[in-house]
């Protein structure tokens, strides 16, 4: 499992191997996040290692939240993929398959 981050003001979604299939770690992380001033709500999914944090941007920002999680060792922004990177990688895979299919058709691509 890899790290992932997606952010829009007031909402931060991460995926982290720290909670992936680990209820105890998920509980610890969620309790910690709930204690941060400005956090309104959060959802976590242990099977996917995903946490979605809804927060008040007037009280706390994305960078602060990520920094706090990194200091605990629960997230790594350096190793995280963004939504744009995931879309690019998946699009490249689809195009590769499409090209192979087109090549296999009589006459290929012209």
SEGU-362195 format. One record per atom (N, C-alpha, C, CB): x, y, z. Coordinates in steps of 0.1 Angstrom, whole numbers, padded with zeros to 4 digits, always signed. Glycine has a CB too. Example, Ala and Ser with C-alpha at 12.3 -4.5 7.8 and 13.67 -1.06 7.14 Angstrom:
! SEGU-362195
+0132-0057+0078 +0123-0045+0078 +0132-0033+0078 +0113-0045+0090 +0128-0022+0071 +0137-0011+0071 +0129+0000+0079 +0141-0006+0057 
END
This chain:
! SEGU-362195
+0008-0012+0000 +0000+0000+0000 +0009+0012+0000 -0009+0000+0012 +0004+0022-0007 +0012+0035-0008 +0005+0046-0001 +0014+0039-0023 +0012+0057+0001 +0006+0069+0006 -0001+0077-0005 +0017+0078+0013 -0012+0083-0001 -0020+0091-0011 -0025+0103-0003 -0031+0083-0017 -0026+0115-0010 -0032+0127-0004 -0040+0134-0015 -0020+0136+0001 -0052+0139-0010 -0060+0147-0019 -0066+0158-0010 -0072+0139-0026 -0066+0170-0014 -0070+0181-0006 -0078+0191-0014 -0058+0188+0001 -0089+0196-0007 -0096+0208-0011 -0098+0215+0002 -0110+0204-0019 -0099+0228+0002 -0101+0236+0014 -0112+0230+0023 -0103+0250+0011 -0109+0227+0035 -0119+0221+0044 -0120+0206+0044 -0132+0227+0041 -0113+0199+0035 -0113+0185+0034 -0100+0179+0030 -0124+0180+0024 -0095+0170+0038 -0082+0163+0035 -0085+0148+0035 -0071+0168+0045 -0080+0142+0025 -0081+0127+0024 -0067+0121+0022 -0091+0122+0013 -0064+0112+0031 -0051+0105+0030 -0053+0090+0030 -0042+0109+0041 -0044+0083+0024 -0043+0069+0026 -0029+0066+0032 -0045+0061+0013 -0028+0057+0042 -0016+0055+0049 -0015+0040+0053 -0014+0064+0061 -0003+0034+0051 -0002+0020+0055 -0002+0019+0070 +0012+0015+0050 -0001+0030+0077 -0001+0029+0092 -0015+0023+0097 +0001+0043+0098 -0026+0026+0090 -0038+0021+0095 -0044+0010+0086 -0048+0032+0096 -0037+0007+0075 -0042-0003+0066 -0043-0016+0073 -0033-0004+0053 -0055-0021+0074 -0058-0034+0081 -0053-0035+0095 -0052-0046+0073 -0053-0023+0102 -0049-0023+0116 -0058-0014+0124 -0034-0017+0117 -0068-0020+0131 -0078-0013+0138 -0072-0005+0150 -0088-0023+0144 -0062-0011+0157 -0056-0003+0168 -0049+0010+0163 -0046-0012+0175 -0042+0009+0153 -0035+0021+0148 -0046+0031+0142 -0026+0018+0136 -0056+0026+0136 -0067+0035+0131 -0073+0042+0143 -0077+0027+0123 -0076+0035+0154 -0082+0041+0165 -0073+0052+0171 -0085+0030+0176 -0060+0049+0173 -0050+0059+0178 -0050+0071+0169 -0036+0053+0179 -0049+0069+0156 -0048+0081+0147 -0061+0089+0147 -0046+0076+0132 -0073+0083+0148 -0085+0090+0148 -0087+0098+0161 -0097+0080+0146 -0083+0092+0172 -0084+0099+0185 -0075+0111+0185 -0081+0089+0196 -0063+0109+0179 -0054+0121+0179 -0060+0132+0170 -0040+0116+0173 -0065+0128+0158 -0070+0138+0149 -0082+0145+0155 -0074+0132+0136 -0091+0138+0162 -0103+0144+0168 -0099+0154+0178 -0112+0133+0175 -0087+0153+0184 -0083+0163+0194 -0077+0175+0189 -0073+0156+0203 -0075+0176+0175 -0069+0188+0169 -0080+0199+0168 -0063+0184+0155 -0077+0211+0172 -0086+0222+0171 -0089+0225+0157 -0080+0235+0178 -0102+0226+0154 -0106+0229+0140 -0111+0217+0132 -0095+0235+0132 -0108+0205+0137 -0113+0193+0131 -0128+0192+0134 -0105+0180+0135 -0136+0191+0123 -0151+0190+0125 -0155+0175+0126 -0158+0197+0113 -0150+0167+0117 -0154+0153+0116 -0143+0145+0108 -0168+0151+0110 -0144+0132+0110 -0135+0124+0101 -0141+0110+0099 -0121+0123+0108 -0137+0104+0088 -0141+0091+0085 -0129+0083+0082 -0151+0090+0073 -0128+0071+0088 -0117+0062+0085 -0121+0049+0080 -0108+0060+0097 -0113+0043+0071 -0116+0030+0065 -0104+0021+0066 -0121+0031+0050 -0104+0012+0076 -0092+0004+0078 -0088-0005+0066 -0095-0005+0091 -0098-0010+0059 -0095-0019+0048 -0087-0012+0037 -0108-0025+0042 -0090+0001+0035 -0083+0008+0025 -0072+0017+0030 -0093+0017+0017 -0071+0018+0044 -0061+0027+0050 -0064+0042+0048 -0047+0024+0044 -0077+0045+0046 -0081+0059+0042 -0087+0066+0054 -0091+0058+0031 -0083+0079+0055 -0089+0088+0064 -0093+0101+0057 -0079+0091+0076 -0106+0105+0059 -0110+0118+0054 -0113+0127+0066 -0123+0116+0045 -0107+0139+0065 -0108+0148+0076 -0115+0161+0071 -0094+0152+0082 -0126+0164+0078 -0133+0177+0075 -0129+0187+0086 -0149+0175+0074 -0124+0198+0081 -0119+0208+0091 -0123+0222+0088 -0104+0207+0092 -0121+0231+0098 -0124+0245+0096 -0111+0252+0091 -0130+0252+0109 -0110+0257+0079 -0098+0263+0074 -0094+0276+0082 -0099+0266+0059 -0103+0281+0089 -0100+0293+0097 -0092+0289+0110 -0113+0300+0101 -0093+0276+0114 -0086+0272+0126 -0073+0264+0123 -0096+0263+0134 -0074+0256+0113 -0062+0247+0109 -0062+0246+0094 -0063+0233+0117 -0050+0243+0089 -0049+0241+0074 -0043+0227+0071 -0040+0252+0068 -0044+0224+0058 -0039+0211+0053 -0025+0209+0057 -0041+0210+0038 -0016+0218+0055 -0002+0217+0058 +0001+0214+0073 +0006+0230+0054 -0007+0220+0081 -0005+0218+0096 -0010+0204+0099 -0014+0228+0104 -0021+0199+0094 -0026+0186+0096 -0016+0175+0092 -0039+0184+0089 -0011+0177+0079 -0001+0167+0074 +0012+0167+0082 +0002+0171+0059 +0016+0179+0086 +0028+0180+0094 +0027+0173+0108 +0032+0195+0097 +0015+0174+0114 +0013+0168+0126 +0013+0152+0125 -0001+0172+0132 +0007+0148+0114 +0006+0133+0111 +0020+0128+0108 -0003+0130+0100 +0028+0136+0101 +0042+0132+0097 +0050+0131+0110 +0048+0141+0087 +0049+0140+0119 +0057+0140+0131 +0054+0128+0140 +0054+0153+0139 +0042+0123+0139 +0039+0111+0146 +0043+0098+0139 +0023+0110+0148 +0048+0100+0126 +0052+0088+0118 +0041+0081+0112 +0060+0079+0127 +0029+0087+0111 +0017+0081+0105 +0015+0084+0091 +0005+0085+0113 +0022+0093+0085 +0021+0097+0071 +0034+0102+0066 +0010+0108+0069 +0036+0101+0052 +0048+0106+0046 +0044+0113+0033 +0057+0094+0043 +0044+0126+0034 +0041+0134+0022 +0051+0132+0011 +0040+0149+0026 +0063+0130+0015 +0074+0127+0005 +0071+0115-0004 +0087+0125+0012 +0064+0105+0002 +0061+0093-0006 +0047+0092-0010 +0064+0081+0003 +0039+0103-0008 +0025+0103-0012 +0023+0107-0026 +0017+0113-0003 +0013+0100-0032 +0009+0103-0046 -0003+0112-0045 +0005+0090-0054 -0004+0121-0054 -0016+0130-0055 -0026+0124-0064 -0012+0144-0059 -0038+0130-0064 -0049+0125-0073 -0045+0127-0088 -0062+0134-0071 -0038+0138-0091 -0033+0139-0105 -0023+0129-0109 -0027+0153-0107 -0015+0125-0100 -0005+0114-0103 -0011+0101-0105 +0006+0113-0092 -0021+0098-0097 -0029+0085-0098 -0036+0085-0112 -0038+0083-0087 -0043+0096-0115 -0050+0096-0128 -0041+0095-0140 -0058+0110-0129 -0029+0101-0139 -0019+0100-0150 -0014+0086-0152 -0007+0110-0147 -0011+0080-0140 -0006+0066-0141 -0017+0056-0147 -0002+0061-0127 -0029+0058-0142 -0040+0049-0147 -0043+0052-0161 -0052+0051-0138 -0042+0064-0165 -0045+0068-0180 -0034+0062-0189 -0045+0083-0181 -0022+0062-0184 -0011+0056-0192 -0013+0041-0193 +0003+0059-0185 -0017+0034-0183 -0020+0020-0184 -0031+0017-0194 -0024+0014-0170 -0042+0025-0193 -0053+0023-0203 -0048+0025-0217 -0065+0033-0199 -0041+0036-0219 -0036+0039-0233 -0027+0027-0238 -0028+0052-0233 -0019+0022-0229 -0010+0011-0233 -0018-0001-0237 +0000+0007-0221 -0028-0005-0230 -0037-0016-0233 -0044-0013-0246 -0047-0019-0222 -0049-0001-0248 -0056+0003-0260 -0047+0002-0272 -0062+0018-0259 -0035+0006-0271 -0025+0006-0282 -0022-0009-0286 -0012+0013-0278 -0021-0018-0276 -0019-0032-0278 -0031-0038-0286 -0016-0040-0265 -0042-0034-0281 -0054-0039-0288 -0055-0034-0303 -0067-0035-0281 -0052-0022-0305 -0052-0016-0318 -0042-0023-0327 -0050-0001-0318 -0030-0026-0321 -0019-0032-0329 -0023-0047-0333 -0006-0033-0321 -0031-0053-0324 -0035-0067-0327 -0046-0068-0338 -0040-0073-0315 -0053-0057-0340 -0063-0057-0351 -0056-0056-0364 -0072-0044-0349 -0061-0063-0374 -0055-0064-0387 -0051-0050-0392 -0064-0072-0397 -0039-0048-0396 -0035-0036-0401 -0029-0026-0391 -0046-0029-0409 -0032-0028-0378 -0027-0019-0367 -0032-0005-0369 -0012-0020-0367 -0025+0004-0363 -0028+0018-0363 -0020+0025-0375 -0024+0025-0350 -0027+0033-0382 -0021+0039-0394 -0022+0054-0392 -0026+0035-0407 
END
